[in-house]
Amino acid sequence: MSTANDVLEGIDLTGKRAIVTGASSGIGVETARALTHAGADVTLAVRDLDAGHRVAADITGTQPGAIVHVSWLDLANIDSVDRFADTWSDPLHLLINNAGIMMTPELRTPHGWELQFATNHLGHFALAHRLHSALAAAGDARIVSLSSSGHGMSDIVYDDLFFDRRPYDAGHAYGQSKTANVLFAVEATRRWADDGIIANAVMPGGIWTNLQRHWNPDTLAAVKRQAATAGFTAKTPEQGAATSVFAAVSPLLDGIGGKYLEDCTEAAVVPEIINGTHGVRAYALDSYNATRLWDTSLELLNQHAHNPVT
């Protein structure tokens, strides 16, 4: 399996600026490490500043001359997103929307939004909007939207986004947020391609990381045993970061957006996810669905935004 550094072989990112959200653990760390290795100026946008600084120190310690910064960002807090974006003034070439939470207990933001949808989708949606002018200034910017095969658990349930009426289901909540990550890439490309901005969604692959920290330990152990019995081999974080980096830098994707990528290639549209990890459901690529989610997300943000987004 390819690693992020394999994908970057022969590519020089000197002079390019990148933001990687959730770059304090897992594939976010390896994505940031690979981009700095190729010469990019990388900002680690993290909720845990201490962890972010440890990652930055590790990168600079092993890559003398690497340019890496650490900034606080809590995607569940729209004020935090605004503050982060307000500090950014330079052209932005790469926005890697990597951060995510998975299978959490039923939790809500101060605005009453279900936490997985708020963090995985709405926070990144707001961030991309706030950074739109910086992305447009780059002239050839790319957004990478980290999704998952978990999107197969749920389409967008517009009449009950936040489980106000139906019983909370952590898997369905996660799946809905991951479907939203794909639909964002579809609609962002449609709306922003003329500004020189494209977006693609990424399935990094089956990887055991801190993302599974909310799982019941017995359930996680059982899933790992079942996966091993079925012959499943988990990717390393370095391998998991490969498709993120492919979406960010590959010349094969010049001018191409709105795709769902896995294993550094476009995934097949399938009626159900194959072997739990492969393929994309048609509803996650549907243009009408993408436009509806975009408009719904704007409405939600503007109910609470100090500066309305458009």
Secondary structure, 3 states (H helix, E strand, C coil): CCCHHHHCCCCCCCCCEEEEECCCCHHHHHHHHHHHHCCCEEEEEECCHHHHHHHHHHHHHHCCCCEEEEEECCCCCHHHHHHHHHCCCCCCCEEEECCCCCCCCCCECCCCCEHHHHHHHHHHHHHHHHCHHHHHHHCCEEEEEECCHHHHHCCCCHHHCCCCCCCCCHHHHHHHHHHHHHHHHHHHHHHHHHHCEEEEEEECCCCCCHHHHHCCHHHHHHHHHHHHHCCCCCCCHHHHHHHHHHHHHCHHHCCCCCCEEECCEECCECCCCECCCECECHHHCCHHHHHHHHHHHHHHHHCCCCCCCC
